[in-house]
Amino acid sequence: MFQSVVSAPPDPILGLTDAFKADPRADKINLGVGVYQDEAGRTPVLPAVVEASRRVVERSDTKNYLPIPGDPAYGLAVQQLAWGEGHEVVESGRAATSHTPGGTGALRVVGDFLHQNLPSTTLWLTTPTWANHPAIFAAAGVPTKTFPYFDPQANALDLPAMLAAIKKMPAGDAILLHGCCHNPTGIDPTADQWKQIADAVYAAGVLPVLDFAYQGFGDGLSEDAAGLREFTRPSAELVACSSYSKNFGLYRERVGAATFVAGDAGRCAVVQSQVKRAIRANYSNPPAFGAALVTTILGDPKLRKQWEGELAEMRGRINGMRKLLVDKLAEHRAPGDFGFIAHQRGMFSFSGLTEPQVAKLKSEHAIYMVGSGRMNVAGVTPANVDRLCAAVAQVLG
Ligand code: PMP
């Protein structure tokens, strides 16, 4: 039977890592996959995570299954981190959190839930969006459509086009927004724009789903949750997908969460019973270790403070590289104004480079980025920035 199977194309992002690894050129630069790298190009285990690992191993006394939604202490920690301690949503019982394998797992659980319980719901995605979004929801059987988000001319949010599109969305559809650090553009709404977006979404009777994969990578833990808080209006329904791959550096431990917020605690229990059913038929229950690390760090004031410092360091390095990129592109006389790179947030910059220019950077300069021109700013270091900017100036010139 396998004779009839045809090869799948390589993943547009992860496939790039394979090509990078196979490239023999010594001065190659990887700006592809969205993984944090320090100044030396390493993706280290955060010291707060090292300490938490020691504690978790020391106190672990069973490998028995976790409940379907994971450890309740983790669920509470997820809510407190996203909304802030004491927030109405955390206190009221109208939110239920399930620990999922990464943010990807959270999105898939949301997809399964929509497909099984709200089969006529179409999910609207930003143009552009993370390449895996359409694939995840297609796999879950959720129909998707797209709406405008980014204005490439202005390198900014296209708010008028976005609001006009939301107005036309049928009631009962759902919209997927990036909670912060939009991937791939790095363009986030301001506080006032979030308000206008939330007004439009709720007026249209559309369910907001916030993909919150980079909390703390933009302006800070609380600052980055401004959009989520704006959507959390009294008795409003929403869904939040958290990922701790980036902000805790726990990529391979697969730590994320899906939080369903209902109008009241009673509705929330009904919704959560269906979420649990979807999880049971998917991966049954989550892997314990990574979530135990997050619960340990967030639950210990000293460790938490240490982690917040380590997160601030990652954020500071990325934002520092943004400024350096702007300066160095000017120094190497790259044509155009790249000031917008300093205003983008999160790990990525939509550089404006075209697909042929990206291909040329790879073939002639051993510089790897996603075909759309998305650059992982965390791959830029003081040691490689000159070579990078000289090469960009050359392909643009
Ligand atoms: N959403 C977005 C927008 C992302 O960029 C990512 C990671 N690339 C994820 C979700 C999922 O992250 P993970 O599954 O690794 O936690």
Residues whose N, C-alpha, C, O or C-beta is under 5 A from the ligand:
A	BS01	PMP	G34 P101 G102 G103 T104 G105 W130 N183 D211 A213 S243 S245 V255 G256
